[in-house]
């Protein structure tokens, strides 16, 4: 039976604590509205007092709450209603006693079973690992398949003379448990070329106990071939120094777990006395261990076997005669299933093949292969992979177990996982550090320990990015960059921001094994799995899920309800799923219900007081209920692709507690949408994909100083002369905002601004006030109605700006000075139909010949410039052979510029030139062929 990662009693305790905190927030909010009527009093217990309620005796805690209630009664009838609600805390007493007794019982049980947090250190060890045998250097080559490429790569490194400063080099072999790291090291160790190259060889199995004295002694004994009696580190290290002195040695340290640099530093001291060219191989599951010992630029990351090698390995271990008709027949029927089940892991293949070895009948093979891999008797897979799990700190065990909610081969991204961990309450606060960054550190640690692997596929949950793939070609750059900046800025500093991550199938099985009955998935319609009443987390695919509505009634303590579906047209009514939501899911923290067919959501959502993450992406929702503003614990609200959404609650900005930090609305709501007032009150907000400007909310943007990633600000034409001053420094204080898209409503160049109620001067002033922070990397300006661009655009202080896009700024007659932007890589100018000449006004005054013009620009796209006639070249006095105004330009696109006659610029790096619908240029085509085709 799997050890439970978290018992139902601990879940109950957390829920109880949450409920007390909800009451505290309600009282605090109401008290703030009543302060003008009464003298301030110590109305409610502080957060520390709420915590102490569970630490102190129940009787004294209840007595304290009673005293608070008496004080509250004098404040006013409105607050008194909440005081009455606080009476419910009296009923917590019996619950706390029950939970306390259960937790004490579990703690005793953990000690008996060896499941205490000290597992992996000291004498308290889980009995599962007591039988783990140490490894040796011997290997039976005939039983090993594949690894030739890995062998040759490592042997090539061993035979070269590259050294570090200490006469020896260290190469870590890194991979998950059972992937064959030890076998690969054995093959290399016994290769004839290696034997001839090294004067001394030693093999030591390190394991979890990194005892420097023991390891020094075993290294010494392995080199001299005899046992030693001394346990003095000084005696042993001096002796080892003598043995290694002026000898080229090879040392294999197998199965290392040590993460303490000082211990490694002590152990390696004698190695420096060997001859130059000495080498050390270290096998480990943990990338952090590798980083401590490595002296080479890259570790050797060991992957699983190919399918062909897996077939051959089964043949050698499952049959006495691997070439017999019996073997061929069995492999033809079951070979593919074995390979799929073991997913390239040699240990799993050998274990399974060994169990199949004495089975003759197809039925026996079928029965064995249909078992879970953990149920196989005499299996070495369980202790091998479970060892990695038990080495995790308790908090990482919860993080890893949560991943049992995802199906096999599910590609997840880092942001998605961290958001879910935060909503579940797994991520623990630490000083002033953001929860997102603490969660990212958890994720990185699991990746370092080989629980997660990088994937070359896109995430299964595409909607975890708030940006929608556009249909207009010129916006593709904006989409790609917005997604990139969203990912880049979500965490303060974090590695492993690849496209997606996966768990090896057996690692996934491990997560499912240790999850017990608290984590459940409903995936396949024809293979229904029973959802236990102990379930706290449920994920499902709507297209396959056969969960009946009555079944949800049994899951009253559910904390996570996760829709995994992204593709398909399976829209369902939320009322069918949850007819009485507030009673069924009162402890829910995560609700992801995509493709909801209801135009209006039930008000009962507001009863889910523990809810932290709410996701209704891809739904037909037209409005959110006002009750959603009572979700005082809400952290993340996701409404991506909700194209029908026209209305948010009027009091959206007054969500109790102001905890919401990530709000991802539909990207484009159209003209009918109005952003609710009070959004500026959400001062914890870090992610906001769109801010729809109105005449009454122009000042609120300034207060959202924590925003990061990319922000689109639309409907800027609604700002009048009286509101423009409120825009001062609206963006300047947002140091983490890397991309800004400023949009006015569309207009034509021949349209009178007066008829539209717009004013060129006001729009110029507004854009001037929207000066972003100089950390900006991407700037988009669309449908701007001013006749000039402000001076901050193109200022050299924007040293990180990589993309500038000026779209449909029909009234501007001159472009901003962009030449001095040192990192500008992509420039788009489209629909600026009033511009006739592009020349010095784009390049600047040309006074600094030391800087190449557009020295980093790689792509330039100019289009729909109806009046553009001339593209003049500015000649530099000091222009080297590789100079020019565009020394790095790779792609140039000019289209729909009917009056442009010619240009004579030199583009030394140009790879792609595209010109279309430019009639005057076509007449001079031979000039272009002569100038640009190389």
C-alpha positions, 0 to 999 in steps of 0.5 A: 500500500502506498504511503499517503503524501497527505492524510485526510486529517491534515486536509481537514485541518487545513480546511478548518484553518481556511474557514477561520481565515475567511471569517477574519477577512470578512470581519476585517473588511466590514470593520474598515467600513464602520470605522467612521462610526465607532472608536477603533477597537481590537475587533478580530484576532490577527493572523498570528492569533488565528494560527494560535487558535489551532496551537492553543487549547480549544477552550481558551480559543473559544473563550477568546472568540466569545470576548471578541463577539461581545466587543463586536456587538457594540459596533453596529448591526451590519457588523453584528451580522458577521459577528453572529457568523463568527459564532460558528467557530464555537463548533470547531472545538470538537472538530479540532479535537478529532483532527488532533487525535487523528494526526497524533495517531498518524505521527505514531504510525509514521514512526513505526513504518519509517515514514518520518521526515528524517528518512534517508538520514540516520538510522530511521530508514524505510525497510524498503531500502534495507535490501539495496545491494552495493554495486561493483565494477563487474558487468556481463557484456552479453546481457547489455544492449545498446549504449555504444554511442554513449560508451564511445563518447565517454571513452573519448573523453577519458582518453583525451588529455584535458584537465582542470587545474587539479590534474583530474577532471570529473564527468557526471553521468546524470539520469533517472533511477533505472535508466542504466547509469551504473551499467554504462559506467561498468562498460566504460570501466572494463573497456580494454582501451581504458584499462591500458590508458590508466595505471590505477582504477578504483570503483566505489559505491557511494550511495546515500551515506556520504561518509568521507572516512568510509569513502576514502578508505574504500577508494584506497582499498580498491586501488591496493586490493586489500583491506585496511584497519585504520579509520583515521581520515588523516592516515587514510588520505596521506596513504591515498596521496602516496598511492595516487602520486604521479599515477594516472588514475580512473575513479568511478563514484557510483550512485552519489547523492551528496549535495554538500560541497564541503564534504566533496571538497574534503574527499577530493583533496588527495586526487590532486596528487595524481598524474595529469589526465586522471579522470573521475566518473560520477553517476547520479540522479540529481543535477545539483550533485552533478553541478557540485562535482563537475569540471566539464561544460556539460554533463552526460545526460543518459536517456532511455533505450531505443525501441529496437534495443528494448526489444533486444533486451527483452529477448536476452532476459525473457528467454533461455534461447532468444532466437527460438520460435517460442521467443519470436512468437511471444515478441511478435504478440507482446513485444510492443506492449512491453516496450510501451510499458517500460518506456526505454527504462532498462531496469523495468525491462529486465525486471519484467522480462525476468518475471516473464521468463518462466511463463509459457502461456499467452494468458500468463503473459497477458495477465502480467502485462496488465498489472500495474508495474508496482504490483509485480512481485520481486520488482526492483523498480519500486525500491529504485524509484521510490528511493528518489521520492523518499529523498524529497523534502516533505513540501516537494513530495506534495508538489510531485504527488499533485502531478498525479492529476495529469495523464501520461504524456501530458506536456505541462508548462512551468507556469501552469504547475506553479499556479496550481501549487499556489492555489492548493496552498503547497507553496509556503511563504518565505520572507518577502519572496514572491510565491511564484518564485518560491514555487519556481524553485520547487519546480527547478528542484524536481527537475534537477532530481530527474522527476521532470524532463524537457519535452520538444512538444508544445504544452497540452494546456495551450490556454495557460498562455493568455495570448491568442494566435492571431489571424493577421500576419503582421500580428504574429510577431506580437503574439510570439513575443507576448507569449515569450515575455509573459513566460520570461517575466512570470518568475523573477529569475528561473531556469528551465523555461522550455516549451514544456515538460513531461514525466517519464511513464514510470515516474508518473506511475510513482506519482500515482502510487504515492497519491493513494486515494486522494488524487483521482483522474477520469480519462477513459469512458470505457474504463471507469475508475472509482472516485473514492470519498477520500478524494481531494483532487479530481481531474477529467477529460470531458470528452471521455468522462462518464462522471454522473452528476450524483457522483459529485455529491459524494465528493464533499471535500474536493479541493481541486476540480481540473478540466484537462481538455483543450481540443474538441467541441465538448461544451457542457453546462456547469449547472449539470455538473454542479447543481448545488455547488455551494454544498458539494464543493465548499472546500474547492480551491481550484476550479478549472471548467473550460468550454462552459455552455452557460451564458451566465454562471450561477451565483453559488460560485460566490459561496466557494470561499476557499477558491484560489484559482478560477478558470472558465477559458473557451466558454460562452460566458457573457457575464460573471456573477456579482457574487464572485467579488466575495471570493476573498481568497481568489488569486487567479482568474482566467477567462481566455477565449471567452469571446462572448464576455461583455460584463464583469462585476461592477465591484470587481475591484473590491474583491475582499482582501485584494489577493488576486494577482493574476487576471487573464481576461479575453484578449479582445472584447470589442467596443461594447465592453467597459472595464469595471471601476475599482481595478486600481484597488487590485494592487497585488495584480501581477498579470493583466493581459488587457486594460480597457480604458474609459473616461472614469478609470484613467487614473487606476492604471497607475496603482497597478505597479506590480504588473509584469509581462505584456499589457495591452491598453485599448480604447485610449481615444476615450481619454479627454482633456480632463482625464489626460493628466491622470495618465501621468506616470501610468507606465513609468513605475512598472519596472517588470512590464516588458511589452506594451501595446497602446491602441486607439480605435480604428479610423481612416486618414480621410476621416475628420477627427471632429466627427469622431469626437477626437483631438490630435493634440489630446492624443499626442499628450496622452501618448506623451504621458504613457512613458513606459519604464526603460526596461521595456522590450516591445512597443506597439502603437496602433491607430494613434491619431496624433501628428507627431510621436513623443521624444521618449520613443527611440530614446537611447535609454530604452536599451532593451527595446527589441521590437517597435511596431507602428500600425495605422498611425495615419496622421503622423507625418514623421517617424520617431528617431529609432536609430539609437536603440542598440538592441532593436531587432524588429521594426514594423511600419504599416498604414502610416499613410501621411508619411512621404519621405523616410530619411533623417527624421528616422535616423536622427541627426547622424552626429554620432558616427561611432554608432552604426545606424540600426546596428542590431536590426534583423527584420524590417517590414514597411507596408500600406504607405500610400503617400511614401515616395522617397527613402533617402540614405544618410551617408556616414563619414566613417563607414567601414567596409562592413558598415552601412545603415543596416549592417545586420538586416536579414529580411526586408519586406516592402508592400503596398507602397504604390508611389515609392520610386526607388532606394539605394541602401546597402544591406550587406547581410540581407538574405530575404527581400520581398517586394509586392504591390509597389508599381513604381519599384517594379519598373526599376526591377533590374536595379534591384536585381543588380544591387541585392541578388548575390 
